[in-house]
Amino acid sequence: MKKFFLTNFIIAVFLSVQFGFAQKVELGIDVLINEKSNLLINKKVAILTNFAGRSQSGSLSVEDLLVKSNINLQLIFTPEHGFYGNVAAGENVDDSKYMNIPIVSLYGSNKKIPIKYESDFDVLLVDLQDIGIRAYTYISTLYYVMQSAAELGKEIIVLDRPNPLGGVSIDGNVLEKEWESFIGIIPISYIHGLTIGEIAMMINEENWLSKDAKIKKCDLKIVQMKGWERWMQWEDTGLMWFPTSPNIPTVDAIRGAAMLGWIGELSLFSVGIGTNLPFQYFGFPTFSNDFFETFNNFEFNGAKLYQSHFLPVFGKYSNQLCKGFILKFEKTNNFTPYSNGIDFLLHIRENFPAFFNIANIEENKQKMFKKATGTNDVFDLLFANKSSEKIRKAASKGLIEFINLREKYLLY
């Protein structure tokens, strides 16, 4: 009998390694409910979450907390895109209710928790699925609720979740203070390789909550996952993916956003917004054979191009047939999407310099590009026709220092 079980165990391990059969990761919400619900006994609870905040089984974290733990849930706070994740980027989100519990939007007029809710909760849970890109606004919402917790004297518990890009790939320059905004609020690299719990620890311990001379920290706890390791990307976790926002329906959309999303701020061409594969197409209606030929055999690190046509139904070139490419991604920890994007822009500049006439780029688009990249250097060097070497150097500024800093906060 022992031999039988041992044989089956060896076979299971072999199949897992050879064919990628994933073990389900136990998320922070699962660990809280199964082992640490005592943290919430006799407390009024609020939670920052949305439709992608789910347990290992795929059920909503809010429902699991109410049904399985019978906690005293008083408030639900939501980030950009609303509770159901269906509100378009940049649009205000209205307050509403779920299971008769008030949902309070923290995107729009309120970024911090309004003081009128101070007496409605004792502890704030955070169960947000981040996507591993600095410019995704869930990091900013985390930042502001941590500030709120510090100011209101509330305990905050972050329920950790996987970084869908994995915990190994780190790429891009560090955000500069001049370009802090809601799409980049802390000095980390564009691809940071951290979980949301690790980010929260870094924010707290590096005293980033304070924007003035007074140092603030919040009363922070992290409920760690079980079974997640840094090499794992989303497909390795055995978990279902639920869209975190309208243009992130899949994990490949994250990979595309990491590579093309920030470039899309310039509006040089379509990056697939308005198609069924956002951030996986790029092109425009007059894409010529010359363009196709210059990209022959052009490969990125972790991504490949295939000639394609696509039809955006909204966004840039709405209802116009676009010619261009579709991006296909390898699941690799060597993926460097930000550097790929730099290579992509340099390739276009070399072969089609007319795209880089600064007079054709609206001032607001220039500013958004600088906010997204977290620096003015990348834009200025690109459009001043400076060397590729200088641009690549600007696109990795501060990266080594950040890699050294993050070592202190790795939980896995």
Secondary structure, 3 states (H helix, E strand, C coil): CHHHHHHHHHHHHHHHHHHCCCCCCECHHHHHHHHCHHHHCCCEEEEEECCCCECCCCCEHHHHHHHCCCCEEEEEEECCCCCCCCCCCCCCCCCEEECCEEEEECCCCCCCCCHHHHHHCCEEEEECCCCCECCCCHHHHHHHHHHHHHHHCCEEEEECCCCCCCCCCCEEEECCHHHCECCECCCCEEECCCCHHHHHHHHHHCCCCCCCCCCCCCEEEEECCECCCCCCCHHHCCCCCCCCCCCCCCHHHHHHHHHHHCHHHHCCCECCCCCCCCCCEEEECCCCHHHHHHCCCCCECCEEEEEEEECCCCCCCCCCCEEEEEEEECCCCCCCHHHHHHHHHHHHHHHCHHHHCHHHCCHHHHHHHHHHHCCCHHHHHHHCCCCHHHHHHHCCCCHHHHHHHHHHHCCC
